[in-house]
Amino acid sequence: MKTCLSRHFSSSSSPAPSNHLRLARALAIIALPSVSASLSFSSSPPFIHYSRSETHALQRRDIPEYGFYDPHLLDNGHMLTEIPVTYPMGLGEPLNVIISARSDPAVLQDREDQGGLRNYFLSLQFSGECLGQSLGTEQAANLGDGNGSRNETAVMRHNYGDPYLGSCKETIEGGNHFRYWTQNGKDANSGAIFMAASVELPIAQGHDIIRNGYNLARDWIVANATHANFANPNPLSVYTPDPAVVSASSVSIESVSSIQAIQATSTLTNVTVTDSLGAVMVMTSTITPTLTTPAATPTQSITLNRSGGTGEIRAVNGGIFVGNTAYNGWTYETTAIYMTGLLGNSSVGVNHPVTVEEDGRPAMDGLVAVLTVKVVGQPEGCVKILFWCF
């Protein structure tokens, strides 16, 4: 019988311990934290000792229903990453995938064993950097949790079905990859995982982002997790009349229904929208003013967040996908829900906007995929105590 503890507690000359014995040992470990903290192993231990506060954080359910805190609400948070050098300066990449804190606690632990986060990534065919060497520029993110701007936890690369060397192929030939961060600061400790995904060109082409590369990367991750098929562009995308196409800074737009004819473009800067004498005029330094007849609706004012979103986080109709993946004996069920309100459908503030825009559409379509991941299968012989397998 395969056991999770065989390399630590059994040998070829002695019989494997029974499930009752494993259970007794597990209970002893939980009951005697001071003893468990002092144990040492020649390799990684089969359990982690959590403090009372950490265990509470794993079990907490006071987070929003959608499983994370909106980064914009505290600490100058943002849904675009921070990159040391861009042209022009100050551009970032969208945090377009979130693993909800409503996921099983084991999945939210940044580890490869015990069915943790990196094992889940492997089930999606994403591995760590090629031979452990990072060749890219580190990016930072402020998740509005009180931690301020922090560098990425790691970069995961599509491994093309080879969990050991496949990320080397992605590094050389290009493909899907993402950076990730955990929202775990004192001001917003949800435990959710925020990911910035993009599809990049080969290293010989400077790892530039392909056309529609941010939206495609998000959709391909969802496809890997749920086996769904997505068209390009994603039919869930709504490019107008979302007011986020106008600017990624905080602005006030009157008569939102009257800007339906405005198309998103990376050249939209210093935009002013006015409602005067039954017409709307949109002024930029590069676009000829466009006149449209406003719809007969009440004037409303919307303030956009720092990432160009409306701040009203909503699920998209028809945007729910469910599927299973597995790796190393662990099986996961992922429910992916597409949401709007966090990002704008815009190119404003986005890195590589010229190469990413496609057929007149902006670099971002305003959608974020929120994944809730549950463990539905575990290795044979493991006895599950709380959130861990012994």
Secondary structure, DSSP 4 states (H G I P E B T S, - for coil): ---TTHHHH--TTSPPPPHHHHHHHHHHHHH-HHHHHH---SS--S-----HHHHHHHH---S-TTSS--GGGSTT--SB-B-SS-SSTT-B-B--EEE-TTS-GGGGSS-SSTT-HHHHHHHTTEE-SGGG---S---EEE-SSSS-EEE-SEEEEE-TT-TTTHHHHHHHH-EEEEEEEE--STT-----EEEEEEEE--GGGTTPBPTTHHHHHHHHHHHHHH-----SS-TT---SS-GGGT-SS--EEE-GGGGTTPPP-TT--S-EEEEETTEEEEE-SSS---EEPPPS----EEE--TTB--S--EEEEEEEEEEEEEETTEEEEEEEEEEESSB-SS-TTBSSHHHH-BTTB-S--S-EEEEEEEEEE--TT--EETTEE-
